[in-house]
Amino acid sequence: MSHPGFRSFFAGVFVLGIATWIPCAMAEGWAKGTITIVVPFQAGGSTDILARALSQKLSARLHQPVVVENKTGANGTIGGAYVAKAAPDGLTLMIAQSGFASNPSLFKNLSYDQTTDLVPVSLMASGPLVLTVNAAFPARSVRDLIALAQAKPGEINFGSAGIGSLPHLAPVLFDIMAGTKMTHIPYKGSNAALSDVISGQVPVYYMNLVLSQPYIKSGKLRALAVTSPQRSSIAPDVPTLAESGLTGYDLTTWYGLFGPGKMPKPLVLAIQQEFAQVLRQPEVMEKFAIDGVSIVASTPEAFQEFLGREVQKFSKIIQTAGIRATD
């Protein structure tokens, strides 16, 4: 029978070990200091909102500062270059959105190699875009939009947050599959694009499903379809593009975590596990569910495989449509 003193001693060691581990929650090689999460897109957008929500949770979990920095421009490549050149100590990370995967096909002279100078850490979450039109626009369904676009090639405009962004590639894929030709109007960010769609300057816009809801409910925008293979629980009455005549249409907006390419594999895995713990907190999962986004929290390997498929998908769209970074 063990002595009560020994039990007390080992219990104390165990508690001390837990207390020591929890504030650090870090693998060897993850430097102490302020963690910077780079968002390569504008402040106030969906990626920025996600990064700021997660930074607060991560800071509380790690007991150290976590800040968000917006380094915008060139479809995320300015922020990407910054992270690619950062020290591989885990203190500089990046959250990018799906359009980021188009950059290897879009830009021929990047200052970094997106496949080697950045390491995929985790596919954190994904969800659909929604195809919306200005309320005064005559199309009330996808079939209506196809008919109008076929009757007036090049005369119907669609807005986007910039060349190569998902709101750009989504309608281009629509054109390819529907045999239509609409004209792209790129903006410097989603807020400017949305403003012109609401005012009627540009009739067609693919946007974040949740952000669209107030404008749809107020009658300023009309939802025609979502881009995902399945309908969204947020708007179950809105059909998918696939069931609206474009069989096989599948584009989702996703959020991925990246780090400098030379980060050691144990550190990459440790960072992924910490973010996964934050993403799987009940209140975080509930918030994402309300926003129509599903938590993935994938492993680095799974994200790398997924990213490869997305790069190929976007490359095919870009090559088929002849898109250039200067378009």
C-alpha positions as CSV (number, residue, x, y, z in Angstrom):
1,M,0.0,0.0,0.0
2,S,1.4,3.4,-1.0
3,H,2.1,6.0,1.7
4,P,-0.3,9.0,1.8
5,G,2.7,11.3,1.6
6,F,3.8,9.7,-1.7
7,R,0.3,10.1,-3.1
8,S,0.2,13.8,-2.1
9,F,3.7,14.3,-3.6
10,F,2.8,12.7,-7.0
11,A,-0.6,14.5,-7.1
12,G,1.3,17.8,-6.5
13,V,3.7,17.0,-9.3
14,F,0.8,16.1,-11.7
15,V,-1.0,19.3,-10.9
16,L,2.2,21.3,-11.3
17,G,2.8,19.7,-14.7
18,I,-0.7,20.6,-15.8
19,A,-0.3,24.1,-14.6
20,T,3.0,24.4,-16.4
21,W,1.7,22.9,-19.7
22,I,-1.5,24.9,-20.0
23,P,0.0,28.4,-20.1
24,C,2.6,27.3,-22.6
25,A,0.5,24.8,-24.7
26,M,3.4,24.9,-27.1
27,A,5.8,22.5,-28.6
28,E,9.6,23.0,-28.4
29,G,10.5,25.4,-31.1
30,W,7.4,27.6,-30.9
31,A,9.0,30.9,-29.8
32,K,7.5,32.9,-26.9
33,G,6.3,36.4,-27.8
34,T,3.5,38.0,-29.7
35,I,1.9,35.8,-32.3
36,T,0.9,37.8,-35.4
37,I,-1.9,36.5,-37.7
38,V,-1.6,38.1,-41.1
39,V,-4.8,38.6,-43.0
40,P,-3.9,39.4,-46.6
41,F,-7.3,40.9,-47.3
42,Q,-9.1,44.0,-46.2
43,A,-10.3,44.7,-42.6
44,G,-13.9,44.0,-42.0
45,G,-14.2,41.1,-44.5
46,S,-15.1,37.6,-43.6
47,T,-11.4,36.5,-43.3
48,D,-10.6,39.4,-41.1
49,I,-13.6,38.8,-38.8
50,L,-12.7,35.1,-38.5
51,A,-9.0,35.9,-37.7
52,R,-9.9,38.4,-35.0
53,A,-12.4,36.0,-33.3
54,L,-9.8,33.2,-33.3
55,S,-7.0,35.5,-32.1
56,Q,-8.9,36.3,-28.9
57,K,-9.6,32.6,-28.2
58,L,-6.0,31.6,-29.0
59,S,-4.6,34.3,-26.8
60,A,-6.7,33.2,-23.9
61,R,-5.7,29.6,-24.4
62,L,-1.9,30.3,-24.8
63,H,-1.7,33.1,-22.2
64,Q,0.2,35.3,-24.6
65,P,-0.6,38.1,-27.1
66,V,-2.1,37.3,-30.5
67,V,-2.6,40.2,-32.9
68,V,-4.1,40.5,-36.4
69,E,-2.4,42.5,-39.1
70,N,-4.0,43.3,-42.5
71,K,-1.5,43.3,-45.3
72,T,-3.6,43.7,-48.4
73,G,-3.2,43.7,-52.1
74,A,-2.7,41.6,-55.2
75,N,-5.2,38.9,-54.2
76,G,-3.3,38.1,-51.0
77,T,0.1,37.9,-52.4
78,I,1.5,40.9,-50.5
79,G,0.6,39.2,-47.2
80,G,1.7,35.9,-48.6
81,A,5.2,37.3,-49.4
82,Y,5.5,38.8,-45.9
83,V,4.7,35.5,-44.2
84,A,6.9,33.5,-46.6
85,K,9.9,35.6,-45.5
86,A,9.1,35.5,-41.8
87,A,11.1,33.6,-39.3
88,P,9.8,30.0,-39.1
89,D,9.2,30.1,-35.3
90,G,5.4,30.1,-35.3
91,L,5.1,33.7,-34.4
92,T,4.0,34.8,-37.8
93,L,1.0,32.9,-39.4
94,M,-1.6,33.7,-42.0
95,I,-5.3,33.0,-42.6
96,A,-6.2,33.2,-46.2
97,Q,-9.4,32.6,-48.1
98,S,-10.0,30.2,-51.1
99,G,-9.1,32.7,-53.8
100,F,-5.6,32.6,-52.6
101,A,-5.2,29.2,-54.3
102,S,-5.6,30.9,-57.7
103,N,-2.3,32.9,-57.3
104,P,0.1,30.3,-58.8
105,S,-1.9,30.4,-62.0
106,L,-2.7,34.1,-61.9
107,F,0.7,35.6,-61.2
108,K,3.8,34.4,-63.2
109,N,6.4,36.4,-61.3
110,L,5.6,36.0,-57.6
111,S,8.4,37.0,-55.2
112,Y,7.9,33.7,-53.5
113,D,7.0,30.1,-54.3
114,Q,3.6,29.5,-52.9
115,T,4.2,25.7,-52.8
116,T,7.5,25.8,-50.9
117,D,7.8,29.1,-49.1
118,L,4.4,28.7,-47.3
119,V,3.4,25.6,-45.4
120,P,-0.3,24.6,-45.2
121,V,-1.2,24.2,-41.5
122,S,-4.9,23.5,-41.5
123,L,-8.1,23.9,-43.5
124,M,-10.1,25.5,-40.7
125,A,-13.6,26.0,-42.1
126,S,-15.6,26.2,-45.3
127,G,-19.0,27.3,-46.6
128,P,-20.9,28.4,-49.7
129,L,-21.1,31.7,-51.5
130,V,-24.5,32.8,-52.7
131,L,-25.3,34.2,-56.2
132,T,-27.2,37.4,-55.6
133,V,-28.7,40.0,-58.0
134,N,-29.9,43.5,-57.4
135,A,-33.6,43.5,-56.5
136,A,-34.4,45.5,-59.7
137,F,-32.7,43.0,-61.9
138,P,-35.3,41.0,-63.9
139,A,-33.7,37.5,-63.2
140,R,-35.6,35.6,-60.5
141,S,-33.9,32.3,-61.0
142,V,-30.6,30.8,-62.4
143,R,-32.4,29.8,-65.6
144,D,-33.6,33.4,-66.0
145,L,-30.0,34.7,-65.6
146,I,-28.7,32.2,-68.1
147,A,-31.4,33.2,-70.6
148,L,-30.7,36.9,-70.1
149,A,-26.9,36.4,-70.4
150,Q,-27.2,34.3,-73.5
151,A,-29.5,36.9,-75.1
152,K,-27.1,39.8,-74.2
153,P,-23.5,38.5,-74.3
154,G,-21.1,40.8,-72.5
155,E,-23.8,43.3,-71.5
156,I,-24.5,41.9,-67.9
157,N,-21.9,42.9,-65.4
158,F,-20.8,41.1,-62.2
159,G,-18.7,42.5,-59.4
160,S,-16.0,40.9,-57.4
161,A,-13.5,41.7,-54.6
162,G,-10.7,41.5,-57.1
163,I,-9.1,39.5,-59.9
164,G,-8.7,35.9,-58.9
165,S,-10.9,36.1,-55.8
166,L,-13.6,33.5,-55.4
167,P,-16.4,36.0,-56.3
168,H,-14.5,36.4,-59.6
169,L,-13.9,32.8,-60.3
170,A,-17.4,31.7,-59.3
171,P,-19.2,33.6,-62.1
172,V,-16.5,32.7,-64.6
173,L,-17.2,29.0,-63.9
174,F,-20.9,29.9,-64.3
175,D,-20.1,31.3,-67.8
176,I,-18.0,28.3,-68.7
177,M,-20.7,25.8,-67.7
178,A,-23.7,27.8,-68.9
179,G,-22.3,29.0,-72.2
180,T,-22.7,32.6,-71.3
181,K,-20.5,35.7,-71.3
182,M,-20.8,38.3,-68.5
183,T,-18.4,41.2,-67.9
184,H,-16.2,41.3,-64.8
185,I,-16.0,44.5,-62.8
186,P,-13.2,44.1,-60.2
187,Y,-13.2,46.2,-57.0
188,K,-10.6,46.7,-54.3
189,G,-12.3,44.6,-51.7
190,S,-15.8,43.2,-51.1
191,N,-17.3,46.3,-49.4
192,A,-16.9,48.4,-52.5
193,A,-18.3,45.7,-54.7
194,L,-21.3,45.1,-52.4
195,S,-22.1,48.8,-52.3
196,D,-22.4,49.0,-56.1
197,V,-24.5,45.9,-56.3
198,I,-26.9,47.2,-53.7
199,S,-27.1,50.6,-55.6
200,G,-27.8,48.8,-58.9
201,Q,-24.5,49.9,-60.6
202,V,-23.6,46.2,-61.0
203,P,-26.4,43.6,-61.1
204,V,-24.7,40.3,-60.2
205,Y,-22.5,39.4,-57.2
206,Y,-21.4,36.3,-55.5
207,M,-21.0,36.9,-51.8
208,N,-20.7,35.5,-48.3
209,L,-24.0,33.8,-47.5
210,V,-24.4,35.2,-44.0
211,L,-23.4,38.7,-45.0
212,S,-26.0,38.7,-47.7
213,Q,-28.9,37.9,-45.4
214,P,-29.7,41.4,-44.1
215,Y,-29.8,42.7,-47.7
216,I,-31.9,39.8,-48.9
217,K,-34.4,40.2,-46.1
218,S,-34.7,43.9,-46.7
219,G,-35.4,43.4,-50.3
220,K,-32.2,45.0,-51.6
221,L,-30.8,41.8,-53.0
222,R,-32.3,38.6,-54.3
223,A,-30.6,35.2,-53.8
224,L,-30.7,32.9,-56.8
225,A,-28.5,30.0,-55.7
226,V,-25.6,28.8,-53.5
227,T,-22.3,27.5,-54.9
228,S,-21.9,24.5,-52.7
229,P,-23.1,20.9,-53.7
230,Q,-25.7,21.0,-50.9
231,R,-28.1,23.6,-49.8
232,S,-27.2,25.6,-46.7
233,S,-29.0,25.3,-43.4
234,I,-28.9,29.1,-43.2
235,A,-31.0,29.5,-46.3
236,P,-32.6,26.1,-47.0
237,D,-35.0,27.6,-49.6
238,V,-32.2,28.8,-51.8
239,P,-31.3,26.1,-54.4
240,T,-27.8,25.1,-55.4
241,L,-26.4,26.0,-58.8
242,A,-26.0,22.3,-59.4
243,E,-29.8,21.7,-59.0
244,S,-30.6,24.8,-61.0
245,G,-29.2,23.4,-64.2
246,L,-25.4,23.6,-63.8
247,T,-24.8,20.0,-62.8
248,G,-21.5,19.4,-61.0
249,Y,-21.0,23.1,-60.1
250,D,-19.0,23.1,-56.8
251,L,-17.1,26.1,-55.4
252,T,-16.9,26.8,-51.7
253,T,-15.3,29.5,-49.8
254,W,-12.8,28.2,-47.3
255,Y,-10.3,29.6,-44.7
256,G,-6.9,28.1,-44.4
257,L,-4.0,28.6,-41.9
258,F,-0.5,29.0,-43.3
259,G,3.0,29.5,-41.9
260,P,6.5,30.2,-43.3
261,G,7.7,27.2,-45.4
262,K,10.6,26.3,-43.2
263,M,8.7,25.7,-40.0
264,P,9.6,22.3,-38.6
265,K,7.0,19.6,-38.9
266,P,6.5,19.1,-35.1
267,L,5.9,22.8,-34.8
268,V,3.4,22.8,-37.7
269,L,1.5,20.0,-36.1
270,A,1.5,21.7,-32.6
271,I,0.1,24.9,-34.1
272,Q,-2.6,22.9,-36.0
273,Q,-3.6,21.2,-32.8
274,E,-3.9,24.4,-30.9
275,F,-6.1,26.0,-33.5
276,A,-8.1,22.8,-33.7
277,Q,-8.8,23.0,-29.9
278,V,-10.0,26.6,-30.4
279,L,-12.1,25.8,-33.4
280,R,-13.8,23.0,-31.6
281,Q,-14.8,25.0,-28.6
282,P,-18.7,24.8,-28.4
283,E,-19.2,28.5,-28.6
284,V,-16.9,28.8,-31.6
285,M,-18.6,25.9,-33.4
286,E,-22.0,27.4,-32.7
287,K,-21.0,30.8,-34.0
288,F,-19.6,29.3,-37.2
289,A,-22.8,27.2,-37.6
290,I,-24.9,30.4,-37.3
291,D,-22.7,31.9,-40.0
292,G,-23.3,29.0,-42.3
293,V,-19.7,27.8,-42.1
294,S,-18.7,24.3,-41.2
295,I,-15.6,23.7,-39.0
296,V,-13.0,21.4,-40.6
297,A,-9.8,21.8,-38.5
298,S,-7.9,19.4,-40.8
299,T,-4.5,18.0,-40.4
300,P,-1.6,19.7,-42.3
301,E,-1.4,16.7,-44.7
302,A,-5.1,16.8,-45.4
303,F,-5.0,20.5,-46.1
304,Q,-2.0,20.1,-48.4
305,E,-3.9,17.5,-50.5
306,F,-7.1,19.7,-50.5
307,L,-5.0,22.7,-51.5
308,G,-3.5,20.9,-54.4
309,R,-6.9,20.0,-55.8
310,E,-8.1,23.6,-55.4
311,V,-5.0,25.0,-57.2
312,Q,-5.7,22.6,-60.1
313,K,-9.4,23.5,-60.2
314,F,-8.7,27.3,-60.2
315,S,-5.9,26.8,-62.8
316,K,-8.3,25.1,-65.2
317,I,-10.9,28.0,-64.7
318,I,-8.2,30.6,-65.2
319,Q,-6.7,29.0,-68.3
320,T,-10.1,28.3,-69.9
321,A,-11.2,31.9,-69.4
322,G,-7.8,33.4,-70.2
323,I,-7.7,35.4,-67.0
324,R,-4.7,37.5,-66.3
325,A,-3.7,39.4,-63.2
326,T,-4.0,42.7,-65.2
327,D,-7.6,41.9,-66.4
